[in-house]
Amino acid sequence: MRDVKTLNKYAPGMPSKVIRHAMTFALATCPSIALSQSQGQSLGQQTDWLQRISSKAYLDFRLQHFEGNNSWLDAGTGHSRFDHDHNGRPLLADAAAEIKVDLKPGSQLVTQIHAYPEQTSGIEVTELYWQYRPLRKGKVRSRWRLGMFYPKMSIENRGSVWSSIYGLNYSAINTWFAEELRTVGLEGNWRWVIASPTAHTHHKLNASINLALFAFNDPTGAILSWKGWSNHDRQSGWDSSLPFYPAPGVAAAENPQAKRYQPFREIDDRPGFYASFGLSRRKQFKAEVYYYDNQAEDTAFHNGQYAWRTRFWHLGAHYFLQSDIELYGQYMSGDTSMGRGFVLNDLESAYIGLSKSSGPHRLSVRFERATVEDRDTTPMDNNNESGNSFNINYSYYLAPHWKFSAEYQQRRSRQHRRHYRGERRYAKEDQLSFSARYYF
């Protein structure tokens, strides 16, 4: 949590061309705000609305060296955003902004947007929702969200605009969330105190429950089955269209699957759900378990996209060994199917990380393993995968706006699908990245 406070301190909202464009977009996508800006409105009312808007943003400049297969974003079998084509030249890797509008006490509109100039020409709307925190009644506090948003499963991605506070490239689990997992629906959260502070801590022990119903996530599981686990920091937006290279058995001429994948589509008109239970004590620990099921009818098909029945258990934990040393990790286990067994895969991934902060310095390391086990008998569609990765990151915060990072990531994986392209099943990927991130 220390980095969150640091970034909030070092990244206050301030006028800029990027922020103004982001605000314009948010105003255009939120009807209640757009109405308030209608013709004939008084200058005083306009000023009042502007005072209700808060924002934060960053520009992320990168320099990197990569060795391995071509990126999946360029129809390759590599698992990174960037590949050797980007080596040695400065990149604007990400321009991101979060805009919040206070409607009334406890009620906000929130949007998050990203732009990736190297890989897309448009703006990716990654979150857009209404949030309501009613006044506390009794011992229970609640929070409601309605719209498009990330489930609060991530332990890493607690930074500005859902960025990782521990590194540049996310773990495999959070990379997958960024690629194709989003709640488009309604979520309720309830939190209450179950134990008073102890002699060793001044903070109370809290319990929490999350319940959500959602739609527009029926294709979830496709890109993980046909591409595999990855490590990068690209977040898919509402209208994203992503490339993938399916196995020959799936890419046959008689298969109507579109050549590009759209993760946020409603195909079968059936809602999905997730539920969680967690325990936490501020500045000491947090542990939470989720069950997720998109309830998709895996034989449904619409406009070139299949519905995939995807369900999993997820466990996240974060523990302070000392005030400046954090131990954290996530574990996920589940399965996904399409075509009632035409594709059937078991999914599993886990990582553990350790982070040490000292003033403006932070050093973080992460180890992880991820697998896909193919359990169907479809010929020429072997999705088996196993892989390990290691990530080490050093970051330095230069007040008031800059964060500098150096990161090395090593990934080793074995995928049968590479054989279909005449490549070796075993692949090595090494990436050295330098980042200069400017916060507004």
C-alpha positions in Angstrom: 0.0 0.0 0.0 3.0 2.3 0.4 3.4 2.7 -3.3 -0.3 3.6 -3.7 0.2 6.5 -1.3 3.5 7.5 -3.0 1.9 7.6 -6.4 -1.1 9.6 -5.1 1.4 12.0 -3.6 3.6 12.2 -6.8 0.7 12.1 -9.3 -1.8 14.8 -8.4 -4.4 15.8 -11.0 -3.3 18.8 -13.1 -4.4 20.3 -16.4 -2.7 18.9 -19.5 -3.6 18.1 -23.1 -3.8 14.4 -22.3 -6.2 15.0 -19.4 -8.4 17.4 -21.3 -8.8 14.9 -24.1 -9.6 12.2 -21.5 -12.1 14.4 -19.8 -13.8 15.2 -23.1 -14.2 11.5 -23.8 -15.6 10.8 -20.3 -18.1 13.6 -20.7 -19.2 12.3 -24.0 -19.7 8.7 -22.6 -21.6 9.7 -19.4 -25.1 11.0 -20.3 -25.7 12.5 -16.9 -22.6 14.7 -17.3 -23.2 15.5 -20.9 -26.7 16.8 -20.0 -25.2 19.1 -17.4 -23.1 20.7 -20.1 -26.0 21.5 -22.4 -26.5 24.8 -24.0 -27.8 27.6 -21.9 -26.2 26.4 -18.7 -24.8 29.1 -16.6 -21.1 29.6 -16.1 -21.5 29.0 -12.3 -23.1 25.6 -13.0 -20.3 24.7 -15.4 -17.7 25.7 -12.8 -19.5 23.5 -10.3 -19.2 20.5 -12.6 -15.6 21.1 -13.3 -14.9 21.2 -9.5 -16.4 17.7 -9.2 -14.0 16.2 -11.7 -10.8 14.7 -10.5 -8.2 12.9 -12.7 -4.8 11.3 -12.8 -2.8 10.1 -15.7 0.6 9.0 -16.9 2.8 8.7 -20.0 5.0 5.6 -20.1 8.2 5.8 -22.2 10.1 2.6 -22.8 13.4 1.3 -24.1 13.8 -2.4 -24.4 15.7 -5.4 -25.7 13.9 -8.6 -26.4 15.1 -12.1 -27.5 12.5 -14.7 -28.5 9.6 -15.4 -30.9 7.6 -12.7 -32.5 4.8 -11.1 -30.4 1.3 -12.6 -30.4 0.1 -9.1 -31.3 1.9 -9.6 -34.6 0.4 -13.1 -35.2 3.5 -14.7 -33.6 3.9 -17.3 -30.9 5.7 -15.0 -28.4 4.0 -14.0 -25.2 5.2 -10.4 -24.8 3.8 -7.1 -26.1 7.0 -6.1 -27.8 9.5 -8.2 -29.7 12.9 -7.7 -31.5 11.3 -5.3 -34.0 11.1 -2.8 -31.1 14.6 -3.2 -29.8 16.8 -0.2 -29.2 14.3 2.5 -30.1 12.3 4.7 -27.6 8.6 3.9 -27.4 5.5 5.5 -26.0 4.3 2.3 -24.4 1.1 3.6 -22.8 -0.8 6.8 -22.3 -3.4 6.3 -19.6 -5.9 8.3 -17.6 -8.5 7.8 -14.9 -11.4 10.4 -14.6 -13.8 10.5 -11.6 -16.9 12.7 -11.4 -18.6 13.2 -8.0 -22.3 13.2 -8.6 -23.3 13.6 -5.0 -21.9 12.3 -1.6 -20.9 8.7 -2.0 -21.8 8.6 -5.7 -19.2 8.7 -8.5 -18.8 8.0 -12.2 -15.4 6.5 -13.1 -13.7 5.8 -16.4 -10.2 4.5 -17.2 -8.7 4.7 -20.7 -5.5 3.6 -22.3 -3.8 4.4 -25.6 -1.0 2.2 -27.1 0.4 4.2 -30.0 2.7 1.3 -31.1 -0.1 -1.2 -31.4 -3.4 0.6 -31.9 -4.6 3.9 -33.2 -7.6 4.3 -30.9 -8.4 4.7 -27.2 -9.1 1.6 -25.2 -11.9 2.1 -22.7 -10.9 -0.4 -20.0 -13.4 0.6 -17.3 -16.5 2.8 -17.2 -18.9 2.5 -14.2 -21.0 4.1 -11.6 -19.9 3.6 -8.0 -22.0 4.2 -4.9 -20.9 4.0 -1.2 -23.9 4.6 1.0 -23.4 6.1 4.4 -22.5 3.4 7.0 -25.4 1.9 8.8 -24.5 -0.2 11.9 -21.3 -2.3 11.5 -21.6 -3.0 7.8 -20.1 -0.8 5.0 -21.2 -1.5 1.4 -20.1 -0.5 -2.1 -21.9 -0.9 -5.3 -20.6 -0.8 -8.9 -22.6 -0.8 -12.1 -21.0 -0.8 -15.5 -17.7 -2.2 -16.9 -14.9 -2.8 -14.4 -12.3 -5.2 -13.2 -13.2 -7.6 -10.4 -11.0 -6.7 -7.4 -9.0 -9.9 -7.6 -5.6 -8.5 -8.4 -3.0 -8.2 -5.7 -0.4 -6.6 -8.0 -2.6 -4.1 -10.0 -3.4 -1.6 -7.3 -1.6 1.3 -8.9 -2.8 4.2 -11.0 -5.2 3.1 -13.9 -5.0 -0.6 -12.8 -1.2 -0.7 -13.2 1.1 -2.9 -11.2 2.8 -1.3 -8.3 5.6 -4.0 -8.4 6.7 -4.0 -12.0 6.1 -3.2 -15.7 4.9 -6.6 -16.9 2.1 -8.3 -15.0 2.0 -11.9 -13.8 0.3 -14.4 -16.1 -2.9 -14.3 -14.1 -3.3 -10.5 -14.2 -2.2 -10.4 -17.8 -5.1 -12.7 -18.6 -7.5 -10.5 -16.6 -6.2 -7.6 -18.7 -6.7 -9.4 -21.9 -10.2 -10.9 -21.6 -11.8 -10.7 -18.1 -14.0 -7.8 -17.2 -17.3 -7.4 -15.3 -20.0 -5.8 -17.3 -22.9 -5.8 -14.8 -23.6 -5.1 -11.1 -21.4 -5.9 -8.1 -22.1 -5.5 -4.4 -19.5 -5.5 -1.7 -20.1 -5.7 2.1 -17.4 -5.2 4.7 -17.7 -5.4 8.5 -15.4 -5.6 11.6 -15.1 -9.0 13.2 -12.3 -8.3 15.7 -10.8 -5.3 17.5 -7.2 -4.2 17.3 -4.7 -6.3 19.2 -1.6 -5.4 21.2 0.5 -5.8 18.0 -1.6 -3.7 15.7 -3.8 -0.6 15.8 -6.1 -1.9 13.0 -9.3 -3.9 13.1 -9.8 -7.3 11.5 -12.3 -7.0 8.6 -14.4 -9.6 6.7 -15.8 -8.9 3.3 -18.1 -10.4 0.7 -18.4 -9.7 -3.0 -21.3 -10.8 -5.2 -21.7 -9.9 -8.9 -23.9 -10.6 -11.9 -22.5 -9.8 -15.3 -22.9 -10.2 -19.1 -20.7 -9.5 -22.2 -17.9 -11.9 -21.2 -19.0 -15.1 -23.0 -15.8 -15.5 -25.2 -13.6 -15.5 -22.1 -11.2 -18.5 -22.3 -10.6 -18.4 -26.1 -7.4 -16.4 -26.2 -6.0 -18.3 -23.2 -6.7 -21.7 -24.9 -5.4 -20.7 -28.4 -2.6 -18.4 -27.4 -1.7 -19.5 -23.9 -0.5 -17.6 -20.8 1.4 -14.4 -21.3 3.3 -11.7 -19.4 2.8 -8.1 -20.5 0.9 -4.9 -19.6 -1.6 -4.3 -22.4 -5.2 -4.0 -21.2 -8.1 -4.7 -23.6 -10.8 -2.1 -24.0 -14.5 -2.5 -24.6 -14.2 -2.6 -28.4 -10.9 -4.5 -28.6 -10.2 -6.9 -31.5 -7.3 -9.1 -30.8 -5.3 -11.5 -33.1 -4.7 -15.1 -32.3 -3.3 -18.1 -34.1 -5.6 -21.1 -33.6 -4.4 -24.6 -34.3 -5.1 -26.0 -37.8 -8.0 -28.1 -36.6 -9.8 -24.9 -35.4 -8.7 -22.7 -38.3 -10.1 -25.0 -40.9 -12.1 -23.4 -43.7 -15.4 -24.8 -42.5 -14.9 -23.2 -39.0 -16.8 -19.9 -38.9 -14.6 -18.5 -36.1 -13.5 -14.9 -37.0 -9.8 -14.3 -37.5 -9.8 -11.8 -34.7 -11.0 -12.2 -31.2 -13.5 -9.9 -29.4 -13.5 -10.6 -25.7 -16.4 -8.5 -24.5 -19.5 -9.9 -26.3 -22.8 -11.2 -25.2 -23.6 -14.4 -27.2 -26.1 -16.6 -25.3 -28.2 -14.1 -23.2 -27.3 -15.9 -19.9 -25.7 -13.9 -17.0 -22.6 -15.0 -15.3 -21.6 -14.5 -11.6 -18.8 -14.5 -9.1 -18.6 -14.5 -5.4 -15.8 -13.9 -2.9 -15.0 -14.0 0.8 -12.0 -12.2 2.3 -10.3 -11.3 5.6 -8.0 -8.3 6.0 -6.2 -6.2 8.6 -4.7 -3.0 7.3 -0.9 -2.9 7.0 -0.7 -6.5 8.1 -2.4 -8.9 5.7 -5.2 -9.6 3.2 -6.5 -12.9 1.9 -9.5 -13.4 -0.4 -11.0 -16.4 -2.3 -13.2 -16.0 -5.4 -15.3 -18.3 -7.4 -16.1 -17.2 -11.0 -18.4 -18.7 -13.6 -19.5 -17.0 -16.8 -22.3 -19.6 -17.2 -21.8 -19.5 -21.0 -23.6 -21.9 -23.2 -20.6 -23.4 -24.9 -22.4 -24.3 -28.2 -23.6 -20.7 -28.8 -22.1 -18.7 -31.7 -22.8 -15.2 -33.0 -21.0 -12.9 -35.5 -17.8 -15.0 -35.7 -17.4 -15.5 -31.9 -18.0 -18.6 -29.8 -19.2 -18.6 -26.2 -16.8 -20.4 -23.9 -17.9 -21.8 -20.5 -15.2 -20.6 -18.2 -15.1 -21.1 -14.4 -12.3 -21.0 -11.9 -11.3 -20.6 -8.2 -9.0 -17.7 -7.4 -7.0 -17.1 -4.2 -5.1 -13.9 -3.5 -2.9 -13.0 -0.5 -0.8 -10.1 0.6 1.3 -10.1 3.9 3.6 -7.5 5.4 6.6 -9.3 6.8 7.7 -5.9 8.0 6.4 -2.4 7.3 8.7 -2.2 4.3 8.7 -5.9 3.1 5.8 -7.4 1.4 5.0 -11.0 0.5 2.2 -11.5 -2.1 0.8 -13.9 -4.6 -2.2 -15.3 -6.5 -3.4 -18.8 -7.5 -6.0 -19.7 -10.1 -7.4 -23.1 -11.1 -10.3 -23.7 -13.5 -11.4 -24.9 -16.9 -12.9 -23.6 -20.1 -14.8 -25.4 -22.9 -16.2 -24.6 -26.3 -18.4 -26.7 -28.6 -19.4 -29.1 -25.8 -16.0 -30.7 -25.6 -14.6 -29.7 -29.0 -12.1 -27.7 -27.0 -11.7 -28.5 -23.3 -8.8 -27.2 -21.3 -7.8 -27.2 -17.6 -6.2 -23.9 -16.6 -3.8 -23.3 -13.7 -1.4 -20.5 -12.7 0.4 -19.3 -9.6 3.0 -16.8 -8.6 4.7 -15.5 -5.5 6.4 -12.2 -5.1 8.6 -10.3 -2.6 9.0 -6.6 -2.5 11.2 -4.3 -0.4 10.8 -0.5 -0.3 13.1 2.1 1.1 12.1 5.7 0.7 11.8 6.3 -3.1 13.3 2.9 -3.9 11.5 -0.4 -4.5 12.9 -3.8 -5.4 10.5 -6.6 -6.4 10.9 -10.2 -7.6 8.3 -12.6 -8.8 8.4 -16.3 -9.6 5.5 -18.1 -11.3 4.3 -21.2 -13.1 1.4 -21.5 -15.5 -0.1 -24.5 -17.4 -2.9 -25.4 -19.8 -3.9 -29.1 -19.9 -5.7 -30.1 -23.1 -8.4 -32.7 -22.2 -10.3 -33.0 -25.5 -9.6 -35.3 -28.4 -9.9 -32.8 -31.3 -7.2 -33.6 -33.9 -4.7 -30.9 -34.8 -5.8 -28.8 -31.7 -3.3 -29.6 -29.0 -3.4 -26.7 -26.5 -1.0 -28.3 -23.9 1.3 -25.7 -22.4 3.6 -25.5 -19.4 5.8 -22.6 -18.5 7.8 -20.7 -15.9 8.8 -17.1 -15.6 11.0 -14.9 -13.4 10.7 -11.1 -13.1 12.9 -8.6 -11.2 12.1 -4.9 -11.1 13.8 -1.9 -9.5 11.9 1.4 -9.4 12.8 4.9 -8.2 10.3 7.7 -7.6 11.6 11.1 -8.3 9.2 13.7 -6.8 6.9 15.1 -7.8 6.0 13.3 -11.1 8.5 10.8 -12.3 9.0 7.1 -11.7 12.0 5.3 -13.3 12.1 1.5 -13.6 14.5 -1.2 -14.9 13.1 -4.7 -15.3 14.4 -8.1 -16.5 11.9 -10.8 -17.3 12.7 -14.4 -18.3 10.1 -16.8 -19.6 10.5 -20.5 -20.6 7.6 -22.4 -22.0 6.6 -25.5 -24.0 3.6 -25.3 -26.3 2.6 -28.0 -28.8 0.9 -25.5 -31.1 4.3 -24.1 -32.1 4.9 -27.4 -33.9 2.0 -26.6 -36.3 4.0 -23.5 -37.5 7.2 -25.4 -37.9 8.7 -23.9 -34.7 10.3 -25.7 -31.8 7.8 -26.6 -29.0 10.2 -25.2 -26.4 10.8 -21.4 -26.5 12.9 -18.9 -24.5 12.0 -15.3 -24.1 14.2 -12.7 -22.4 13.2 -9.1 -22.0 15.1 -6.1 -20.5 13.0 -3.0 -20.2 13.7 0.6 -19.0 10.8 2.8 -18.3 10.4 6.6 -17.6 6.8 7.2 -16.4 5.5 10.8 -16.0 2.4 11.2 -13.8 0.0 14.1 -14.2 
